[in-house]
Amino acid sequence: PFPDRRNPKKGEPATIGGFYTQEDMKEIIRYAAERQVEIIPEIDVPAHSNAALASYPEFACPVVKDFIGVLPGLGAKNAEIIFCAGNEGTFDFLQNVLDEVIALFPSRYINLGGDEARKTNWEKCPLCQSRIHKEHLENEEELQGYFMARLSDYVRSKGKEVMGWDELTNSKLPEESIILGWQGYGNAALKAAAQGHRFIMTPARVAYLIRYQGPQWFEPITYFGNNTLKGLFDYEPVQKDWKPEYEPLLMGVQACMWTEFCNTPEDVFYLTFPRLGALAEIAWVSKGTKNWNSFLKGLDNYNAHLACKGIRYAHSMFNIQHTITTETTGKLKVKLECERPDVEIRYTTDGTEPTATSTLYEKELIIEKDTDIKAATFSQNKQMGELLVLPIHWNKATSKPFIHADAGMDILVNGLRGSLKYTDFEWYTGQLSKPISFTIDLQKPESMKQFTVGCITNYGMGVHKPRSLKVEVSNDNVVFTEIGKLTFTDKEIFKEGNFIENLSIETDETTGQFVKFTLESAGNCPDDHVRPEQPSKIYIDEVIIE
C-alpha cells in the first residue's frame, strides 16, 4: 500500500518504467485532441521533483547529504529535497526541460506547480541565502516567488500561459499566472483574483476524487475523508461573499484524481465515475439552477452508457451511511441515510438479509440490547446498494454518559466497532502528542473484571496504539483507585500494517460507578518509520466494560 512504501536506499536496483516516452505522449495527445480534450503538462517545481533530482542530484541544495531516490510513497523527510534556487545551473536545466515540453505539447498552458515546497534545505543552503541577499528578498517564501517568476517569464517568452497552485499567493505572483485554488475550499485563489489574476477552483474538501466517495465501510482504502457525489454536486464555486470583480476571472472548476492508491486503470475509473458527471454539472449549469433529482435521472442514463462501454464505475451513491448516537435514556439511536432520495431503505433485526418486502426504514431505530441490524437500499424491488451489517453489542459502558466529555466521544460507547478505515466516523482521536483521558459514569455501582479499549494501527498514516493505558475506578468521582495499567515498547507500538486490536486489562472483581481511562501518547514516530519524527496519532473505537 502506498503509505507503507519505504524510501529507496543507495544501491537498490532501479525501478524499470514509470515514465512516458515522447512517442507515448504524442499518441496520448493525438488521442485526446480527437475527442476535443486538451492535455496540459505539469512540470512541478521546485518541489515534487525527486524523480529529476534522483538523476541530477547536482541541482539539489549542496547541504543535502542524503541519497536522493525516486520516492515510491510518502517520502517523509526526503520530500523536503527540492530544486536549489541559488544554483544558476538549476534554471539552465529547467529551461531545457521546458523547451522539450513546449515543443511536445500543443497546449496553450504549462502548469509549473509551486505547491508543497518545504524550505528546510533553502534555509541552510549558502547558495539560496546568497540569492536572497543578492535579490533583496525578505525570506525563503519570497525566494520561491523569485524562482517561480523567473521560470514563468521564460514560459511566457515562448508564447505559453502559466498555471500554478495556490501556494504561489504566498509571495509575489508571477505575471499573468493562472492560479488553481486547492487548499481547503480553494479560497486562497481569491488572493490572486484580488490582484486581477484568472483562477480555477479545485477545492480538496469537495473535489479531490482520491477521497472516499461514499460510506467508507464499502470503499477501497484510500487517504481519508469523504467527497461524495452529492457533496461535489452541491458545491457552488461562485460564493455569495465574492467581490463582483472575481467572477469574470473564474475560468472553471477542476477535480483532481491522484492515483497513489490506484493499482489498475479500473481503480481509477471507479473513483472517477460517476463523480465526473457531478463536476460537469456544476461547471455547465447556471448558478442557482441545479436540481439533484433531475441530475440523478440523467446520471442513471450516463451510468448505463458507462456500463455498456465496460467502464467500472462506483455504485457508492446507493450505499447506506449509518450514525449511532447515545440517548439520555440509556438507549441507542440508529440513523440510516442514503444520498439518493429515490430509493427505499429496508432492514431486518432477526439475522436474515433484507429483501424488497422487509421493514421499511422511516425513522431512527431505538436499540436497548444486542442487535444485528442488516439494511440495504431498494428500487423497483431490486437491491441497489451493498448490504450494511451493524452488529451492536451491549456492555456496562454502552450508552453511558461521560463526565465532561469532549466532542465526538459518544462513539466510544455506541456499541459498534469501527472498520479498518480510521476515518469511517466510528473512531475517536484526541489532540496530537497529548493524552486521551475520559471518565464514564455507569450511573450506579457496578461489579467489573475486564476493561477494554479498541485501537487501530495504520502504519503508513502514523496511527498507532498509545504508550500506555491506565484504568482507574471510583465511587464518588473524587477518589480514584488504579486497578491496572498497560505499557508498550516502541517495538510493540510501531508495528507495520493496518489492523485492529483490543487493549484489555483484567483484574479481580472490583466495584465502582466511575471508570477513568487515560491513554498516553507514544510521542513521535521513530527515525526508521515512514513518517520519522512526526507525532504518532491514537484512534480508539469502543470502550467495553464487563
C-alpha positions in Angstrom: 0.0 0.0 0.0 1.2 3.5 -0.9 1.6 4.9 2.7 3.6 1.9 3.8 6.3 2.1 1.0 9.7 2.9 2.2 12.2 5.3 0.6 14.8 3.7 -1.7 18.3 3.1 -0.5 21.5 3.7 -2.3 22.5 0.6 -4.3 18.9 -0.8 -4.7 18.0 -1.8 -8.3 16.2 1.0 -10.0 12.5 0.5 -10.9 12.0 -0.1 -14.7 9.5 2.1 -16.4 7.3 4.7 -14.7 7.7 7.3 -17.5 6.3 8.3 -20.9 8.4 8.4 -24.0 7.9 11.2 -26.4 6.2 8.8 -28.8 3.9 7.7 -25.9 3.0 11.3 -25.2 2.4 12.1 -28.9 -0.1 9.2 -29.1 -1.9 10.3 -26.0 -2.1 14.0 -27.1 -3.4 12.9 -30.5 -6.0 10.6 -29.0 -7.2 13.3 -26.7 -7.3 16.0 -29.4 -9.6 13.8 -31.5 -12.0 13.9 -28.6 -11.7 17.7 -28.0 -9.5 17.3 -24.9 -6.5 19.5 -24.3 -3.7 17.9 -22.3 -1.9 20.4 -20.1 1.5 19.3 -18.9 2.5 20.0 -15.3 6.3 20.2 -14.6 6.1 20.8 -10.9 8.9 22.9 -9.4 10.6 23.5 -7.0 9.1 20.5 -5.1 7.6 17.2 -6.2 10.8 16.9 -8.2 12.6 13.9 -6.7 12.4 12.0 -10.0 14.5 14.7 -11.6 16.9 15.2 -8.7 17.5 11.4 -8.4 19.1 11.6 -11.8 20.6 15.1 -11.4 21.4 15.5 -7.7 23.7 18.4 -8.5 20.6 20.6 -8.8 19.6 19.9 -5.2 21.0 22.2 -2.5 24.6 21.4 -1.6 23.6 20.9 2.0 21.7 17.8 1.1 23.9 14.8 2.0 21.2 12.1 1.9 20.8 9.8 -1.0 18.2 11.1 -3.4 16.0 8.4 -4.9 12.6 8.4 -6.7 10.1 8.3 -3.9 7.7 5.3 -4.1 5.5 6.5 -1.3 5.1 9.5 1.1 8.8 10.3 1.1 8.8 11.7 4.6 11.9 14.0 5.1 13.1 13.0 1.6 10.2 15.0 0.2 12.0 18.2 1.5 14.7 17.8 -1.1 13.7 20.3 -3.8 15.5 22.2 -6.6 18.2 24.6 -5.4 17.0 28.2 -6.0 20.5 29.6 -5.6 22.2 27.4 -8.2 22.2 29.1 -11.7 22.5 25.6 -13.2 19.1 24.8 -11.9 17.5 27.4 -14.2 19.5 26.3 -17.2 18.4 22.7 -16.6 14.7 23.5 -16.2 14.7 25.8 -19.2 16.0 22.9 -21.3 13.2 20.7 -19.8 10.6 23.3 -20.6 11.9 23.7 -24.2 11.3 20.0 -24.7 7.9 20.1 -23.1 6.8 23.2 -25.0 7.8 21.5 -28.3 5.9 18.4 -27.4 2.7 19.7 -26.0 0.5 21.9 -28.2 -1.4 23.1 -25.1 -1.5 26.9 -24.6 -0.9 26.3 -20.9 2.1 25.0 -18.9 1.5 24.2 -15.2 4.6 24.9 -13.1 3.2 23.7 -9.9 4.7 25.5 -7.0 2.9 23.5 -4.3 4.0 21.9 -1.1 7.6 23.2 -1.3 9.2 22.8 2.2 12.1 25.3 2.6 14.1 23.2 5.1 17.2 23.0 2.9 16.8 26.5 1.4 17.1 27.9 5.0 20.5 26.2 5.4 21.8 26.4 1.8 24.5 29.1 1.3 23.6 29.4 -2.4 19.9 30.1 -1.6 20.8 32.5 1.2 23.2 34.3 -1.2 20.3 34.6 -3.7 18.0 36.0 -1.1 20.7 38.6 -0.2 21.5 39.4 -3.9 17.9 39.8 -4.9 16.9 41.8 -1.8 14.3 39.2 -0.8 12.9 39.1 2.7 12.8 35.3 3.2 12.6 31.8 1.7 8.9 32.3 0.7 9.9 35.3 -1.4 12.7 33.2 -2.8 10.1 30.8 -4.2 8.3 33.8 -5.7 11.6 34.7 -7.4 12.1 31.1 -8.6 8.5 30.8 -10.0 8.5 34.2 -11.6 11.8 33.6 -13.4 10.6 30.3 -14.9 7.2 31.8 -15.7 8.8 34.6 -17.6 10.7 32.0 -19.6 7.5 30.1 -20.4 5.7 33.3 -21.4 8.5 34.3 -23.7 7.8 31.1 -25.6 4.2 32.1 -26.2 2.6 29.9 -23.4 0.5 30.8 -20.4 1.5 29.7 -16.9 -0.6 27.9 -14.3 0.3 27.2 -10.7 -1.2 26.0 -7.4 -2.4 28.4 -4.8 0.8 28.4 -2.7 2.0 31.0 -5.3 -0.1 33.5 -3.5 2.2 33.3 -0.5 4.6 35.6 -2.3 4.6 37.9 -5.4 2.6 36.2 -8.1 4.2 35.6 -11.5 2.8 37.9 -14.1 -0.4 36.8 -15.8 -0.3 33.5 -14.0 -3.5 31.4 -13.6 -4.0 30.1 -10.0 -5.5 26.7 -9.1 -7.3 27.1 -5.7 -6.9 23.7 -4.0 -6.3 24.0 -0.2 -9.4 23.5 1.8 -12.2 25.2 -0.2 -9.7 26.8 -2.6 -10.2 30.3 -1.2 -6.5 31.2 -1.5 -7.2 31.6 -5.2 -9.2 34.7 -4.3 -6.0 36.4 -3.2 -4.9 36.0 -6.8 -8.3 37.3 -8.1 -7.9 40.4 -5.9 -4.8 41.2 -7.9 -6.5 40.6 -11.3 -5.4 37.1 -11.9 -7.5 34.4 -13.5 -8.2 31.4 -11.4 -9.7 27.9 -11.3 -11.5 26.4 -8.3 -10.3 22.9 -7.4 -11.1 22.5 -3.7 -9.7 19.5 -2.0 -12.5 19.5 0.5 -15.1 18.6 -2.1 -13.4 17.9 -5.4 -10.5 15.6 -4.7 -11.6 12.3 -6.2 -8.9 10.4 -4.3 -11.0 10.7 -1.1 -13.9 8.3 -0.2 -16.9 8.8 -2.4 -19.4 7.1 -0.1 -19.9 5.3 3.2 -16.3 4.1 3.9 -17.3 0.6 5.1 -17.8 -0.4 1.4 -15.0 1.5 -0.2 -11.4 0.5 -1.1 -8.9 2.0 1.3 -7.6 5.5 0.3 -6.5 8.6 2.1 -9.2 10.0 4.4 -12.4 12.0 4.4 -15.5 11.8 2.3 -16.0 13.7 -1.0 -19.3 12.2 -2.0 -21.2 12.6 -5.3 -23.8 14.7 -3.6 -21.1 16.8 -1.8 -19.5 17.6 -5.1 -22.8 18.3 -6.8 -23.8 20.7 -4.1 -20.6 22.7 -4.4 -21.1 26.2 -5.8 -17.8 27.7 -7.0 -19.1 31.3 -7.0 -19.8 32.2 -3.4 -22.2 34.9 -2.2 -19.4 36.9 -0.4 -17.3 37.2 -3.6 -16.5 40.7 -4.8 -18.2 41.3 -8.1 -14.9 41.6 -10.0 -13.9 38.0 -9.0 -16.5 36.0 -11.0 -15.3 37.2 -14.5 -11.8 35.9 -13.6 -13.1 32.4 -12.8 -12.1 30.1 -15.7 -13.8 27.0 -14.4 -13.7 24.1 -11.9 -11.4 21.1 -11.6 -11.4 17.8 -9.8 -8.2 16.0 -9.0 -7.8 12.3 -9.4 -4.4 11.5 -7.8 -3.5 7.8 -8.2 -1.3 6.9 -5.3 -3.8 4.3 -4.1 -4.7 3.0 -7.5 -3.0 -0.1 -9.0 -5.0 -0.6 -12.1 -6.9 1.6 -14.6 -10.1 0.1 -13.2 -9.2 1.6 -9.8 -9.0 5.0 -11.4 -12.3 4.6 -13.3 -14.0 3.5 -10.0 -13.0 6.7 -8.3 -13.6 9.0 -11.3 -17.0 7.8 -12.4 -19.7 8.9 -11.8 -18.4 11.9 -9.8 -17.0 13.3 -13.1 -20.7 13.8 -14.0 -21.3 16.0 -10.9 -18.2 18.1 -11.8 -19.6 18.6 -15.3 -23.0 19.6 -13.8 -21.6 22.3 -11.6 -19.4 23.6 -14.4 -22.2 23.8 -17.1 -25.4 24.5 -15.2 -26.2 28.2 -14.5 -25.7 29.3 -10.9 -28.8 28.6 -8.7 -30.5 26.2 -11.2 -29.0 22.8 -10.3 -31.6 20.1 -9.3 -30.4 17.0 -7.6 -33.4 14.8 -8.6 -33.3 15.7 -12.3 -29.5 15.3 -12.2 -29.9 11.7 -10.9 -32.2 10.8 -13.7 -29.7 11.9 -16.3 -26.9 10.3 -14.3 -28.6 6.9 -14.4 -28.6 7.2 -18.3 -25.0 8.2 -18.2 -24.1 5.2 -16.0 -25.9 2.9 -18.4 -23.6 4.2 -21.2 -20.5 3.6 -18.9 -21.7 0.0 -18.3 -22.1 -0.6 -22.0 -18.6 0.5 -22.6 -17.3 -1.8 -19.9 -16.2 1.0 -17.6 -16.1 0.2 -13.9 -18.0 2.9 -12.0 -18.9 3.3 -8.4 -22.4 2.5 -7.0 -21.5 4.2 -3.8 -24.5 6.6 -4.1 -26.7 3.7 -3.3 -24.9 2.7 -0.1 -26.1 3.5 3.4 -24.3 5.8 5.9 -25.1 4.9 9.5 -24.9 7.1 12.6 -25.3 5.6 16.1 -25.7 8.0 18.9 -26.4 7.7 22.6 -29.7 8.7 24.3 -30.1 10.2 27.8 -32.4 7.3 28.4 -29.5 4.9 28.2 -30.6 3.6 24.8 -29.0 4.0 21.3 -30.5 5.7 18.3 -29.6 4.4 14.9 -29.9 6.7 11.9 -29.6 5.3 8.3 -29.2 7.6 5.3 -28.7 7.3 1.6 -27.8 10.3 -0.6 -30.3 9.1 -3.2 -33.8 10.2 -2.3 -35.4 7.8 -4.8 -34.6 4.6 -3.1 -36.1 2.8 -0.1 -34.1 1.6 2.9 -35.3 -1.9 4.1 -33.9 -3.6 7.2 -34.1 -6.6 9.4 -33.1 -7.3 13.0 -33.6 -11.1 13.1 -30.4 -12.1 11.4 -31.8 -12.5 7.9 -30.8 -10.4 4.9 -33.3 -7.7 3.9 -35.5 -8.0 0.8 -37.7 -5.6 -1.0 -40.5 -6.6 1.3 -38.6 -6.2 4.6 -39.5 -3.5 7.1 -39.2 0.0 5.6 -36.9 2.4 7.4 -38.9 5.5 8.1 -37.3 7.0 11.3 -34.4 6.4 13.7 -34.3 3.0 15.3 -34.1 2.8 19.1 -31.9 0.0 20.4 -31.5 -1.2 24.0 -29.9 -4.7 23.7 -27.6 -6.7 21.5 -29.0 -6.3 17.9 -27.7 -7.2 14.5 -29.2 -4.7 12.0 -28.9 -5.5 8.3 -30.1 -3.0 5.8 -29.9 -2.2 2.1 -31.4 0.2 -0.5 -34.1 -1.0 -3.0 -35.7 0.4 -6.1 -38.5 -1.3 -8.0 -37.9 -4.5 -6.0 -34.2 -4.6 -6.8 -31.4 -4.2 -4.3 -29.3 -1.2 -5.3 -26.6 -0.9 -2.7 -24.3 -3.1 -0.6 -25.6 -4.9 2.4 -24.9 -2.9 5.6 -24.4 -5.0 8.7 -24.3 -3.3 12.1 -23.6 -5.8 14.9 -24.4 -3.7 18.0 -23.2 -5.3 21.2 -24.1 -4.2 24.7 -21.8 -3.9 27.8 -21.8 -2.0 31.0 -20.3 1.1 29.3 -22.8 1.2 26.4 -24.7 4.4 26.1 -23.5 5.6 29.5 -22.6 9.3 29.9 -19.2 10.8 30.2 -18.0 13.3 32.8 -17.0 16.4 30.8 -16.8 14.6 27.5 -15.0 16.1 24.5 -17.0 16.4 21.3 -17.4 13.1 19.5 -16.6 10.8 22.4 -20.0 9.2 22.4 -18.9 6.9 19.6 -16.8 5.1 22.2 -19.9 3.8 23.9 -22.3 3.3 20.9 -22.0 -0.5 20.8 -20.4 -0.6 17.3 -16.8 -1.4 16.4 -15.0 0.6 13.6 -13.7 -0.7 10.3 -10.1 -0.7 9.0 -10.8 2.8 7.7 -9.8 5.0 10.7 -11.8 7.9 9.3 -15.1 5.9 8.9 -16.7 8.0 11.7 -16.5 5.2 14.3 -13.1 6.1 15.6 -12.3 8.8 18.1 -8.9 10.7 18.2 -7.6 13.3 20.6 -5.1 16.1 20.1 -1.6 15.1 18.8 1.0 14.3 21.4 -1.5 14.8 24.3 -3.1 12.1 26.4 -6.7 11.0 25.8 -8.5 10.9 29.1 -12.1 10.4 29.9 -14.4 9.2 32.7 -17.5 7.2 32.2 -20.4 7.4 34.7 -22.0 3.9 35.0 -24.8 5.6 36.9 -24.8 3.1 39.7 -22.1 0.9 41.3 -21.2 -2.0 39.1 -19.1 -5.1 39.5 -16.4 -5.3 36.9 -13.5 -7.6 35.9 -12.4 -6.5 32.4 -11.7 -3.2 30.8 -11.1 -2.9 27.0 -10.4 -0.1 24.6 -10.4 -0.9 20.8 -7.4 0.5 19.0 -6.4 0.7 15.3 -2.9 0.7 13.7 -2.4 2.3 10.3 1.3 2.3 10.0 1.6 4.4 6.8 -0.6 7.2 8.2 1.3 7.3 11.5 -1.7 5.9 13.6 -0.5 3.7 16.4 -1.6 2.5 19.9 -0.7 4.5 22.9 2.4 4.4 25.1 0.2 3.3 28.0 -3.3 2.6 29.0 -4.3 3.2 32.7 -7.7 2.4 34.2 -9.0 3.8 37.5 -12.2 3.3 39.4 -14.1 5.5 41.8 -17.3 5.5 43.8 -17.6 9.3 44.1 -15.7 10.7 41.0 -13.2 12.2 43.5 -11.0 9.5 44.9 -9.8 7.1 42.2 -8.0 3.8 42.6 -5.8 2.5 39.8 -6.8 -1.1 39.0 -4.5 -1.7 36.1 -2.0 -0.3 33.6 -0.6 -1.5 30.2 2.7 -0.1 28.9 4.0 -0.8 25.5 7.5 -0.6 23.9 8.4 1.1 20.7 8.6 -2.3 19.0 5.0 -3.1 20.1 3.7 0.3 19.3 5.2 1.0 15.9 4.3 -2.3 14.2 3.8 -2.2 10.5 0.4 -2.9 8.9 -3.2 -1.9 9.1 -5.1 -3.8 11.9 -7.4 -3.5 14.9 -6.6 -4.8 18.3 -8.1 -4.8 21.8 -6.2 -3.2 24.7 -7.5 -5.1 27.7 -6.9 -5.0 31.4 -8.3 -7.9 33.5 -8.4 -7.7 37.3 -10.0 -9.4 40.3 -13.7 -8.3 40.6 -13.9 -4.6 41.6 -16.9 -2.4 42.2 -17.4 1.3 41.3 -19.6 3.8 39.5 -17.0 5.9 37.7 -14.3 4.5 35.4 -11.4 6.7 34.2 -9.3 5.8 31.2 -6.0 7.5 30.4 -4.1 6.8 27.2 -0.7 8.4 26.9 0.7 9.4 23.5 3.5 7.3 22.1 5.3 10.5 21.1 7.0 10.9 17.7 7.4 8.1 15.2 11.0 6.7 15.3 13.7 7.5 12.7 13.2 4.3 10.8 9.4 4.9 10.4 7.9 6.1 7.1 6.9 9.2 9.0 10.1 9.9 11.0 9.8 12.4 13.8 6.1 13.1 13.1 3.7 12.8 16.0 2.1 9.4 16.4 -1.8 9.5 16.4 -4.1 7.5 18.5 -7.5 6.3 17.3 -9.9 4.3 19.5 -13.3 3.0 18.7 -15.1 1.3 21.6 -14.9 1.0 25.4 -16.0 -2.3 26.7 -16.5 -2.9 30.5 -17.5 -6.4 31.6 
